[in-house]
Amino acid sequence: MRRIFIFREGNMMGAMVGPDLVRGVGGFGPSIKDALYALAAEFQEHGYRLTPPAVVEVAGTTVAAYGYSPLGILNRLAEAIAGYREEDFPPLNWQEIGWEPPV
């Protein structure tokens, strides 16, 4: 299981896997869905693996997505959380995120 962290960076939304953007992978876009699509494109471009499920904490619950490829998993996750707003995602907890394994 890999956690996807959703956050705002300036005027863009971000989606990140891993402990930080140096040892992990991130995607950015004007919406949460776009950020996840950009993250999926990074996985596809660099051939990174993603062990399903990928999960996101949103509105106090965990949303998970399964699939056969990182692109499929992240695209399904983007569709599953499409109706949520930025306010529905918890603030980043860097201490917790720092324990995530590198990609």
VMD Tcl script that draws the C-alpha trace (Angstrom):
set ca {
  {0.00 0.00 0.00}
  {1.30 3.44 -0.91}
  {-0.05 6.66 0.52}
  {-0.65 9.57 -1.80}
  {-0.43 12.94 -0.09}
  {-2.53 15.78 -1.52}
  {-1.51 19.38 -0.79}
  {-1.54 22.95 -2.09}
  {1.70 24.49 -3.30}
  {1.20 28.14 -4.22}
  {-1.59 28.29 -6.78}
  {-1.29 24.59 -7.71}
  {-2.41 21.33 -6.15}
  {0.17 18.62 -5.56}
  {0.10 14.85 -5.18}
  {3.16 13.13 -3.76}
  {4.34 9.59 -3.05}
  {7.34 9.05 -0.79}
  {8.98 10.96 2.05}
  {9.63 14.14 0.04}
  {9.89 15.33 -3.56}
  {13.60 14.40 -3.77}
  {13.24 10.76 -2.74}
  {9.66 10.45 -3.95}
  {7.56 11.44 -6.93}
  {5.17 14.37 -7.28}
  {2.65 15.72 -9.73}
  {1.12 19.19 -9.87}
  {-1.90 20.73 -11.55}
  {-4.67 23.30 -11.11}
  {-6.96 20.67 -9.50}
  {-6.52 17.58 -7.34}
  {-7.51 15.39 -10.27}
  {-4.93 17.08 -12.53}
  {-2.23 16.64 -9.87}
  {-2.98 12.90 -9.70}
  {-2.92 12.63 -13.49}
  {0.48 14.38 -13.51}
  {1.70 11.99 -10.80}
  {0.53 9.05 -12.92}
  {2.42 10.45 -15.92}
  {5.62 10.64 -13.83}
  {5.23 7.00 -12.79}
  {4.65 6.02 -16.42}
  {7.53 8.09 -17.81}
  {10.14 6.83 -15.36}
  {8.90 3.25 -15.04}
  {8.33 3.45 -11.28}
  {6.38 0.62 -9.69}
  {3.34 1.14 -7.48}
  {2.13 -1.74 -5.34}
  {-1.64 -1.55 -5.06}
  {-3.61 -0.28 -3.40}
  {-2.80 3.41 -3.50}
  {-4.63 5.27 -0.74}
  {-5.54 8.86 0.07}
  {-6.91 10.17 3.35}
  {-9.89 12.41 2.57}
  {-12.81 13.68 4.65}
  {-11.78 11.46 7.56}
  {-11.78 8.24 5.54}
  {-9.36 6.27 3.40}
  {-10.04 6.00 -0.32}
  {-8.17 3.17 -2.06}
  {-7.65 2.31 -5.71}
  {-6.44 -0.92 -7.28}
  {-5.22 -1.76 -10.76}
  {-2.54 -3.48 -12.79}
  {-0.33 -0.50 -13.58}
  {0.62 2.71 -11.75}
  {-1.15 4.69 -14.46}
  {-4.36 2.69 -14.01}
  {-4.22 2.84 -10.21}
  {-3.65 6.60 -10.06}
  {-6.25 7.34 -12.72}
  {-8.81 5.29 -10.77}
  {-7.86 7.14 -7.60}
  {-8.33 10.48 -9.38}
  {-11.84 9.40 -10.44}
  {-12.68 8.12 -6.94}
  {-11.86 11.45 -5.25}
  {-13.07 13.76 -8.03}
  {-15.95 15.14 -5.96}
  {-13.86 16.16 -2.96}
  {-12.61 19.68 -2.36}
  {-9.20 20.80 -1.15}
  {-10.62 21.43 2.34}
  {-11.55 17.74 2.63}
  {-7.88 16.66 2.73}
  {-5.95 16.78 6.03}
  {-2.99 19.14 6.41}
  {0.38 17.56 5.68}
  {2.05 15.90 8.66}
  {5.72 15.99 7.65}
  {6.78 13.84 10.59}
  {4.47 11.04 9.39}
  {5.37 11.59 5.73}
  {9.08 11.40 6.55}
  {8.63 7.72 7.46}
  {7.28 6.85 4.00}
  {9.64 4.68 1.92}
  {11.36 6.26 -1.09}
  {10.05 5.44 -4.56}
}
mol new
graphics top color blue
foreach p $ca { graphics top sphere $p radius 0.5 }
foreach p [lrange $ca 0 end-1] q [lrange $ca 1 end] { graphics top cylinder $p $q radius 0.2 }
display resetview
